[in-house]
Amino acid sequence: MTGIELRHHRELTDAVRHELAALYAEVRAPLLHLPNYALPAFGERLQRHGGEPGFEAVIGYAYGNTVEAADRWWTRMARPMPHHLTAAPVFALKELGVRTRWRGTGAARRIHDALLSARPEERATLMVNPAAGDGKVHALDTAWSYEDSTRSAPTRTRRH
């Protein structure tokens, strides 16, 4: 896993935006033809997320931000999340990707842990399609102590 320099950023500068977009394009290359994965769609999401409270990115590549009970993040659920999971601010992991050459080396866990290491929130949450990577993504999240919050929603939470 040589060659990975993990750098934290709490502001979405032009340089950070360009670096995240380049990493995203490399990691998601097979999916870029799909509308939700296209670079312009990612750029729009990144711009919005970068302006939200508690934004933080780790160049490796992962980013997220703080979400509170009234945040639009929770409205994307198939059914309302239990109050005990949304009452206090939560860190929403919005993106995590690993270059092909780093896969299977522990890089994803290292990037993930670096991002969560100094977060003030008690919980972290993410949305994952259970079929992503033929179920490998879901299995990895479970190994990292994320739990399914509801059966019908694609959100998982964990204490950190």
Residue frames as qw, qx, qy, qz and C-alpha x, y, z in Angstrom:
[[0.000, 0.888, 0.460, 0.000, 0.00, 0.00, 0.00],
 [0.435, -0.336, 0.072, 0.832, 2.83, 2.36, -0.73],
 [0.146, 0.232, 0.432, 0.860, 2.18, 5.64, -2.42],
 [0.266, -0.739, -0.557, -0.271, -0.89, 6.61, -0.41],
 [0.199, 0.055, -0.347, 0.915, -0.64, 9.96, 1.27],
 [0.197, -0.696, -0.689, -0.053, -3.76, 10.67, 3.34],
 [0.147, 0.087, -0.124, 0.977, -4.47, 14.38, 3.61],
 [0.023, -0.649, -0.704, 0.288, -7.41, 15.91, 5.48],
 [0.048, 0.205, 0.220, 0.952, -9.30, 18.90, 4.11],
 [0.033, 0.543, 0.710, -0.448, -12.15, 20.72, 5.79],
 [0.278, 0.685, 0.022, -0.673, -12.67, 23.17, 2.96],
 [0.724, 0.405, 0.519, 0.205, -13.55, 22.40, -0.64],
 [0.052, -0.701, 0.303, 0.643, -10.97, 24.49, -2.47],
 [0.680, 0.593, -0.246, -0.353, -10.53, 24.31, -6.23],
 [0.211, 0.520, -0.828, 0.011, -7.45, 22.12, -5.77],
 [0.375, -0.050, 0.854, -0.356, -9.30, 19.68, -3.50],
 [0.705, 0.440, 0.248, -0.498, -12.30, 19.63, -5.87],
 [0.575, 0.613, -0.474, -0.263, -10.07, 18.81, -8.84],
 [0.043, 0.391, -0.909, 0.134, -8.16, 16.11, -6.98],
 [0.519, 0.112, 0.725, -0.438, -11.36, 14.44, -5.72],
 [0.711, 0.532, 0.027, -0.458, -12.86, 14.58, -9.22],
 [0.413, 0.572, -0.692, -0.150, -9.76, 12.96, -10.73],
 [0.151, -0.201, 0.931, -0.265, -9.79, 10.19, -8.12],
 [0.628, 0.298, 0.485, -0.531, -13.53, 9.70, -8.58],
 [0.649, 0.577, -0.277, -0.413, -13.13, 9.43, -12.37],
 [0.253, 0.442, -0.861, -0.005, -10.46, 6.77, -11.93],
 [0.266, -0.044, 0.872, -0.409, -12.35, 4.77, -9.30],
 [0.562, 0.430, 0.525, -0.473, -15.76, 4.96, -11.00],
 [0.086, 0.400, -0.608, -0.680, -14.51, 4.70, -14.61],
 [0.021, 0.160, 0.946, 0.280, -16.70, 1.69, -15.49],
 [0.029, 0.642, 0.730, -0.234, -19.82, 3.56, -14.32],
 [0.097, -0.397, 0.017, 0.913, -19.22, 7.07, -15.69],
 [0.108, -0.153, -0.660, -0.727, -21.61, 6.48, -18.60],
 [0.252, -0.594, -0.764, 0.021, -24.53, 6.21, -16.15],
 [0.040, -0.789, -0.174, -0.587, -26.27, 9.53, -15.40],
 [0.610, -0.786, -0.048, -0.092, -25.90, 9.36, -11.60],
 [0.806, -0.352, 0.166, 0.447, -22.21, 8.46, -11.87],
 [0.541, 0.670, 0.137, 0.490, -21.28, 10.91, -14.63],
 [0.497, -0.016, -0.240, 0.834, -18.62, 13.46, -13.70],
 [0.130, -0.431, -0.092, -0.888, -20.99, 16.45, -13.91],
 [0.689, -0.545, -0.359, -0.316, -23.39, 14.74, -11.45],
 [0.752, -0.274, -0.353, 0.485, -20.51, 13.99, -9.09],
 [0.309, 0.224, -0.086, 0.920, -19.28, 17.58, -9.39],
 [0.375, -0.550, -0.212, -0.716, -22.71, 18.92, -8.45],
 [0.794, -0.497, -0.351, -0.020, -22.97, 16.60, -5.44],
 [0.679, -0.079, -0.263, 0.681, -19.45, 17.44, -4.32],
 [0.078, 0.402, 0.004, 0.912, -20.11, 21.17, -4.59],
 [0.578, -0.579, -0.236, -0.524, -23.29, 20.84, -2.50],
 [0.851, -0.376, -0.315, 0.186, -21.67, 18.57, 0.09],
 [0.577, 0.145, -0.208, 0.777, -18.60, 20.78, 0.33],
 [0.098, -0.457, 0.025, -0.884, -20.78, 23.69, 1.40],
 [0.704, -0.526, -0.371, -0.301, -22.63, 21.74, 4.09],
 [0.431, -0.765, 0.372, -0.303, -21.74, 21.83, 7.81],
 [0.725, -0.439, 0.530, -0.018, -18.90, 19.64, 9.00],
 [0.821, 0.547, -0.161, -0.037, -17.51, 18.85, 5.53],
 [0.400, -0.659, 0.616, 0.163, -14.30, 16.87, 5.60],
 [0.865, 0.451, -0.197, -0.096, -12.40, 14.98, 2.93],
 [0.607, -0.512, 0.549, 0.260, -9.44, 12.66, 3.05],
 [0.588, 0.648, -0.406, -0.263, -7.43, 12.50, -0.11],
 [0.311, -0.119, 0.943, 0.006, -7.01, 8.88, -0.53],
 [0.205, -0.205, -0.224, -0.930, -10.46, 9.42, -1.24],
 [0.255, -0.548, -0.792, 0.087, -13.40, 9.72, 1.04],
 [0.028, -0.190, 0.150, -0.970, -15.57, 12.57, 2.19],
 [0.283, -0.596, -0.749, -0.067, -18.68, 13.37, 4.15],
 [0.054, -0.412, 0.155, -0.896, -20.26, 15.92, 6.43],
 [0.105, 0.138, 0.746, -0.643, -22.38, 16.37, 9.53],
 [0.337, -0.372, -0.589, -0.633, -26.11, 15.70, 9.22],
 [0.223, -0.031, 0.590, -0.775, -28.73, 16.66, 11.78],
 [0.358, 0.328, 0.829, -0.278, -32.28, 15.37, 12.30],
 [0.455, 0.724, 0.273, -0.441, -33.83, 17.76, 9.75],
 [0.089, -0.513, 0.620, 0.587, -31.17, 17.21, 7.05],
 [0.721, 0.393, -0.216, -0.528, -32.33, 16.13, 3.59],
 [0.168, 0.365, -0.916, -0.005, -30.07, 13.07, 3.98],
 [0.288, 0.076, 0.863, -0.408, -32.73, 11.40, 6.14],
 [0.613, 0.420, 0.167, -0.648, -35.53, 12.12, 3.64],
 [0.458, 0.445, -0.674, -0.370, -33.91, 9.72, 1.19],
 [0.194, -0.123, 0.944, -0.237, -34.79, 6.78, 3.41],
 [0.302, -0.245, -0.807, -0.445, -37.56, 4.39, 2.39],
 [0.507, -0.712, -0.461, -0.155, -39.10, 4.94, 5.81],
 [0.172, -0.883, 0.232, -0.371, -38.24, 7.29, 8.68],
 [0.536, 0.259, -0.682, 0.424, -35.17, 6.41, 10.70],
 [0.589, -0.594, -0.516, 0.185, -35.59, 5.74, 14.42],
 [0.134, -0.963, 0.009, -0.234, -35.30, 8.92, 16.47],
 [0.703, -0.631, 0.238, 0.224, -32.41, 7.56, 18.55],
 [0.743, 0.096, 0.350, 0.562, -30.31, 7.38, 15.36],
 [0.316, 0.623, 0.278, 0.660, -31.07, 10.92, 14.20],
 [0.371, -0.879, -0.291, 0.071, -31.47, 12.89, 17.45],
 [0.434, -0.721, 0.247, 0.481, -27.79, 13.87, 17.70],
 [0.395, 0.764, -0.385, -0.335, -25.59, 15.03, 14.81],
 [0.897, 0.001, 0.421, 0.132, -24.26, 12.14, 12.73],
 [0.066, -0.580, 0.568, 0.580, -21.37, 11.98, 10.27],
 [0.824, 0.455, 0.259, -0.217, -22.65, 10.97, 6.83],
 [0.427, -0.337, 0.661, 0.517, -19.99, 9.22, 4.77],
 [0.570, 0.640, 0.075, -0.510, -20.93, 10.39, 1.28],
 [0.748, 0.581, -0.316, -0.059, -18.14, 8.88, -0.83],
 [0.559, -0.555, 0.603, 0.123, -15.39, 6.31, -0.38],
 [0.852, 0.512, -0.084, -0.067, -13.40, 4.98, -3.28],
 [0.600, -0.544, 0.511, 0.288, -10.13, 3.16, -3.74],
 [0.374, 0.643, -0.537, -0.398, -7.92, 3.10, -6.80],
 [0.948, 0.150, -0.219, -0.175, -7.81, -0.29, -8.50],
 [0.600, 0.425, -0.579, 0.354, -4.13, -0.78, -7.69],
 [0.122, -0.393, 0.606, -0.681, -4.83, -0.21, -3.96],
 [0.814, -0.200, -0.084, -0.538, -7.76, -2.62, -3.71],
 [0.945, -0.102, -0.308, 0.040, -7.22, -5.60, -1.44],
 [0.525, 0.349, -0.439, 0.640, -4.41, -3.83, 0.44],
 [0.392, -0.553, -0.558, 0.478, -6.38, -2.41, 3.36],
 [0.179, 0.131, 0.103, 0.970, -6.37, 1.06, 1.80],
 [0.339, -0.562, -0.470, -0.591, -10.15, 1.46, 2.02],
 [0.638, -0.611, -0.439, 0.163, -10.12, 0.80, 5.76],
 [0.518, -0.202, -0.124, 0.821, -7.17, 3.12, 6.26],
 [0.008, 0.310, 0.267, 0.912, -8.89, 5.95, 4.35],
 [0.496, -0.603, -0.515, -0.353, -12.20, 5.33, 6.16],
 [0.656, -0.528, -0.384, 0.378, -10.58, 5.31, 9.60],
 [0.379, -0.019, -0.019, 0.925, -8.54, 8.43, 8.83],
 [0.168, -0.467, -0.352, -0.794, -11.72, 10.27, 7.87],
 [0.614, -0.625, -0.411, -0.254, -13.56, 9.25, 11.05],
 [0.658, -0.052, -0.482, 0.576, -10.58, 9.59, 13.41],
 [0.183, -0.073, -0.313, 0.929, -11.17, 13.17, 14.53],
 [0.290, -0.467, -0.496, -0.672, -14.91, 13.48, 13.97],
 [0.188, -0.195, 0.541, -0.796, -16.88, 14.84, 16.93],
 [0.744, -0.100, -0.184, -0.634, -20.07, 12.91, 16.06],
 [0.575, -0.298, 0.710, -0.276, -20.83, 9.75, 18.01],
 [0.747, 0.265, 0.609, -0.021, -22.20, 7.90, 14.99],
 [0.054, 0.384, -0.577, -0.719, -21.41, 7.57, 11.32],
 [0.688, 0.410, 0.523, -0.291, -23.89, 6.63, 8.61],
 [0.003, 0.340, -0.658, -0.673, -23.69, 5.70, 4.95],
 [0.789, 0.356, 0.180, -0.468, -25.97, 4.57, 2.17],
 [0.113, -0.375, 0.858, 0.334, -25.06, 1.47, 0.26],
 [0.791, 0.198, -0.279, -0.507, -26.73, -0.58, -2.42],
 [0.760, -0.331, 0.545, -0.122, -26.62, -4.14, -1.05],
 [0.894, 0.369, 0.231, 0.104, -25.89, -5.40, -4.58],
 [0.205, 0.918, -0.340, -0.022, -22.86, -3.09, -5.07],
 [0.089, 0.604, -0.792, 0.035, -19.78, -5.06, -5.94],
 [0.686, -0.056, -0.696, -0.205, -21.86, -8.24, -5.91],
 [0.728, -0.620, -0.264, -0.127, -22.47, -7.71, -2.20],
 [0.711, 0.065, -0.322, 0.622, -18.82, -7.12, -1.32],
 [0.023, 0.492, -0.138, 0.859, -19.42, -3.48, -0.30],
 [0.681, -0.531, -0.107, -0.493, -22.19, -4.47, 2.11],
 [0.914, -0.203, -0.284, 0.208, -20.03, -7.24, 3.57],
 [0.505, 0.277, -0.271, 0.771, -17.12, -4.82, 4.04],
 [0.262, -0.560, 0.068, -0.783, -19.33, -2.29, 5.82],
 [0.847, -0.443, -0.183, -0.229, -20.56, -5.02, 8.13],
 [0.827, -0.011, -0.295, 0.478, -16.97, -6.02, 8.89],
 [0.258, 0.343, -0.198, 0.882, -16.32, -2.36, 9.78],
 [0.093, -0.313, -0.725, 0.607, -19.15, -2.46, 12.39],
 [0.360, 0.014, -0.161, -0.919, -21.87, -0.74, 10.36],
 [0.255, 0.266, 0.897, -0.246, -25.33, -2.12, 11.03],
 [0.076, -0.427, -0.641, -0.634, -28.40, -2.05, 8.82],
 [0.148, 0.016, 0.385, -0.911, -30.67, 0.58, 10.31],
 [0.692, 0.269, 0.312, -0.594, -33.80, -0.62, 8.55],
 [0.624, 0.090, 0.746, 0.215, -34.52, -3.46, 6.20],
 [0.502, 0.717, 0.468, 0.121, -36.05, -1.26, 3.54],
 [0.086, 0.985, -0.119, -0.096, -33.60, 1.64, 3.60],
 [0.820, 0.397, -0.205, 0.359, -30.09, 1.65, 2.12],
 [0.062, -0.818, 0.350, -0.452, -28.61, 3.31, 5.21],
 [0.825, -0.179, -0.450, 0.292, -26.20, 1.77, 7.67],
 [0.204, -0.881, 0.209, -0.372, -24.92, 3.28, 10.91],
 [0.800, -0.070, -0.446, 0.395, -22.15, 2.61, 13.36],
 [0.432, -0.895, 0.045, 0.097, -20.69, 4.07, 16.51],
 [0.721, 0.456, -0.236, 0.466, -17.10, 5.25, 16.19]]
